[in-house]
């Protein structure tokens, strides 16, 4: 366990550092993503006041009656905007749905990009007036932090620093507000019912804004489950399947899960807010030539980000 590399990195060293600091940040994040797929990040642009406001608004949202929340559930959007109720998402390979409900906020295009007409509008939560403004601010700050992280990753891969910039500008990213709801009678659950079954994320990278309780675990190369904890307001950042495909497995999309707490704590809610950084749907995920050689033959068929997302949404039950 002590050999697992989940470093705590300061993003300011990359954004405002000298050449040596920027290279060290790039090397450190690349090494961690090559080994475990996880890092924690400080100085990411979100202050404690904004994070506290975000969680307050999210708790208010999920405290609404189910009948109110359900009016924001639009099946044809496949969970990509608004509310998704309990029992709707099942981790790939599992038969029992996760013990959660969630709300998803998508891209808000603020320039004249023609993509504006392709993205469905975010739903306005009438009952929590500050929710949309808070989540939009958080979305944009995480999108910017993610862009810097991808620049550092590009350098590690031997690509131009701005390789990802035009691919993620106005990308199909998602901010997800998660509520792992209270279970008053744990004995009534199926044996394999968990808050989030073991899975890998679909996107390029995920930026997680803490959580209101422990439970996140990653699977190490030694096939051991390791708890992942962030310091205070740090972000937990991990590699998604799109980046793994693009790098021909050089960067690892690590399997992770959210385990159930001890039985006496099942009656308490858990909240979590991941930001799934997606590129535009037309990004080519064909394995990079820089990541293919005699010892590492090409592992994946060519596919676009949009095609891959569609495939995965069907696998987890959000799209029919």
TAGI-V269301 format. One record per residue. N is the residue number from 1. RES is the residue in three letters. D_CENTER is the distance of its C-alpha to the mean C-alpha in whole Angstrom. Layout:
N,RES,D_CENTER
N,RES,D_CENTER
//
This chain:
1,UNK,24
2,UNK,25
3,UNK,25
4,UNK,21
5,UNK,20
6,UNK,17
7,UNK,18
8,UNK,18
9,UNK,18
10,UNK,19
11,UNK,18
12,UNK,21
13,UNK,23
14,UNK,21
15,UNK,22
16,UNK,25
17,UNK,26
18,UNK,29
19,UNK,29
20,UNK,29
21,UNK,26
22,UNK,24
23,UNK,25
24,UNK,25
25,UNK,21
26,UNK,20
27,UNK,22
28,UNK,20
29,UNK,17
30,UNK,18
31,UNK,20
32,UNK,17
33,UNK,15
34,UNK,18
35,UNK,19
36,UNK,16
37,UNK,13
38,UNK,12
39,UNK,13
40,UNK,13
41,UNK,14
42,UNK,17
43,UNK,18
44,UNK,15
45,UNK,17
46,UNK,16
47,UNK,19
48,UNK,20
49,UNK,22
50,UNK,19
51,UNK,16
52,UNK,19
53,UNK,20
54,UNK,16
55,UNK,17
56,UNK,20
57,UNK,19
58,UNK,17
59,UNK,19
60,UNK,22
61,UNK,20
62,UNK,20
63,UNK,23
64,UNK,25
65,UNK,27
66,UNK,25
67,UNK,28
68,UNK,26
69,UNK,23
70,UNK,24
71,UNK,25
72,UNK,22
73,UNK,21
74,UNK,22
75,UNK,22
76,UNK,22
77,UNK,19
78,UNK,17
79,UNK,15
80,UNK,13
81,UNK,15
82,UNK,17
83,UNK,17
84,UNK,16
85,UNK,19
86,UNK,19
87,UNK,20
88,UNK,18
89,UNK,15
90,UNK,16
91,UNK,14
92,UNK,16
93,UNK,19
94,UNK,20
95,UNK,22
96,UNK,22
97,UNK,19
98,UNK,16
99,UNK,18
100,UNK,16
101,UNK,16
102,UNK,13
103,UNK,13
104,UNK,11
105,UNK,12
106,UNK,13
107,UNK,14
108,UNK,18
109,UNK,20
110,UNK,22
111,UNK,25
112,UNK,27
113,UNK,24
114,UNK,25
115,UNK,22
116,UNK,22
117,UNK,24
118,UNK,22
119,UNK,19
120,UNK,20
121,UNK,20
122,UNK,18
123,UNK,20
124,UNK,22
125,UNK,22
126,UNK,26
127,UNK,26
128,UNK,24
129,UNK,25
130,UNK,23
131,UNK,20
132,UNK,19
133,UNK,20
134,UNK,18
135,UNK,15
136,UNK,16
137,UNK,17
138,UNK,14
139,UNK,12
140,UNK,14
141,UNK,14
142,UNK,11
143,UNK,11
144,UNK,14
145,UNK,13
146,UNK,11
147,UNK,14
148,UNK,16
149,UNK,14
150,UNK,14
151,UNK,18
152,UNK,18
153,UNK,17
154,UNK,19
155,UNK,22
156,UNK,21
157,UNK,21
158,UNK,25
159,UNK,23
160,UNK,24
161,UNK,22
162,UNK,21
163,UNK,21
164,UNK,17
165,UNK,18
166,UNK,20
167,UNK,17
168,UNK,14
169,UNK,17
170,UNK,17
171,UNK,14
172,UNK,12
173,UNK,9
174,UNK,8
175,UNK,8
176,UNK,8
177,UNK,11
178,UNK,11
179,UNK,15
180,UNK,16
181,UNK,20
182,UNK,23
183,UNK,25
184,UNK,28
185,UNK,30
186,UNK,28
187,UNK,31
188,UNK,30
189,UNK,27
190,UNK,27
191,UNK,27
192,UNK,23
193,UNK,22
194,UNK,19
195,UNK,16
196,UNK,13
197,UNK,15
198,UNK,14
199,UNK,12
200,UNK,10
201,UNK,7
202,UNK,8
203,UNK,7
204,UNK,9
205,UNK,6
206,UNK,3
207,UNK,5
208,UNK,6
209,UNK,10
210,UNK,12
211,UNK,13
212,UNK,16
213,UNK,17
214,UNK,17
215,UNK,16
216,UNK,13
217,UNK,14
218,UNK,14
219,UNK,17
220,UNK,19
221,UNK,21
222,UNK,24
223,UNK,22
224,UNK,22
225,UNK,19
226,UNK,18
227,UNK,17
228,UNK,15
229,UNK,16
230,UNK,15
231,UNK,18
232,UNK,18
233,UNK,16
234,UNK,14
235,UNK,11
236,UNK,9
237,UNK,8
238,UNK,8
239,UNK,9
240,UNK,8
241,UNK,11
242,UNK,12
243,UNK,12
244,UNK,14
245,UNK,16
246,UNK,17
247,UNK,18
248,UNK,20
249,UNK,19
250,UNK,19
251,UNK,16
252,UNK,14
253,UNK,11
254,UNK,12
255,UNK,13
256,UNK,11
257,UNK,12
258,UNK,13
259,UNK,17
260,UNK,20
261,UNK,22
262,UNK,25
263,UNK,27
264,UNK,29
265,UNK,25
266,UNK,24
267,UNK,26
268,UNK,23
269,UNK,20
270,UNK,17
271,UNK,14
272,UNK,10
273,UNK,8
274,UNK,4
275,UNK,4
276,UNK,3
277,UNK,7
278,UNK,9
279,UNK,13
280,UNK,16
281,UNK,17
282,UNK,20
283,UNK,18
284,UNK,20
285,UNK,18
286,UNK,22
287,UNK,22
288,UNK,23
289,UNK,26
290,UNK,26
291,UNK,24
292,UNK,27
293,UNK,30
294,UNK,32
295,UNK,31
296,UNK,27
297,UNK,28
298,UNK,26
299,UNK,24
300,UNK,22
301,UNK,24
302,UNK,23
303,UNK,21
304,UNK,19
305,UNK,15
306,UNK,17
307,UNK,19
308,UNK,16
309,UNK,14
310,UNK,17
311,UNK,18
312,UNK,14
313,UNK,14
314,UNK,18
315,UNK,17
316,UNK,15
317,UNK,18
318,UNK,16
319,UNK,19
320,UNK,22
//
